[in-house]
Amino acid sequence: MTIAEALRDAAASLREIAERPRLEAEILLAHHLGCERTSLLLREGETLPREEEFFALIERRKAHEPIEYITNEVSFYSETFYIASGALIPRPETELLVEEVAHLIREKGLKRIAEIGVGSGALSVTLARIFPELKIVATDISPEALSIAGVNAERFGVKDRIELRQSSLLDGVEAVEMIVSNPPYIPAGTELEPNVADYEPETALYAPGDGTDLLRQIVLLGQERGIPIACEMGYDQRAAMEGFFKEQGIEHYRFYKDLAGLDRGFLIND
């Protein structure tokens, strides 16, 4: 079987589950061959090596496994990060949280911040790369996530400035100037697409009740310490969080929107 034939068959096989089956077939084939996707066109007449291995990747994708977990790569903030099934796949909307946090770091001249729920490390690593003097304490309850974050901190040369801790919230973490988090905020019991529900870690997706439980805990931590907070949230959680802010007497806050115009997060600027 030639590479052209393999691409044709793989794309046909993925048609039922992928919006862009040809593209996904090319991504998986480039991963299989260890080459750039753009080079496949020049290699169409070559014989496909290890044919069974390639189509095993296609079968994994047909079972709705995210392509990022299959290739162990995810694009975030114009860089390629390592990702595996122990951590949530970074979403494009979280790049907006990077921008919001970066603005606050510049405005206040912050030097030491904390991230709650580091996951893959994409957020902390990106901030560390933007700010060469910044130190970050990044926590997570998942040892798998911390391991993945460690790979990315090493890959991008910032491991000396990101302290990874297995911890709930900020237990044992002292003297930070800001809290950043993209915590679980999907209400428990919400039905999700198979590629998310069947593969991504539940602890990184779901939160009790209406999904704002962890967000509220993080807000209270920030108030207790008297430091700014920046959090991502669900697009439909603004009313619940705004009501909570008023209950707590919090006045200096604002929400930000994603590129679709939906509420996507908030900042409390104490």
Secondary structure, DSSP 8 states (H G I E B T S, - for coil): -BHHHHHHHHHHHHTTT-SSHHHHHHHHHHHHHTS-GGGGGGGTTSB-SSHHHHHHHHHHHHTT--HHHHHTEEEETTEEEE--TTS----TTHHHHHHHHHHHHHHHT--EEEEES-TTSHHHHHHHHH-TT-EEEEEES-HHHHHHHHHHHHHTT-TTTEEEEE-STTTT----S-EEE----EETT----HHHHTTS-GGGTEESTTTTHHHHHHHHHHHHHT--EEEE--TT-HHHHHHHHHHTT--SEEEEE-TTS-EEEEEE--
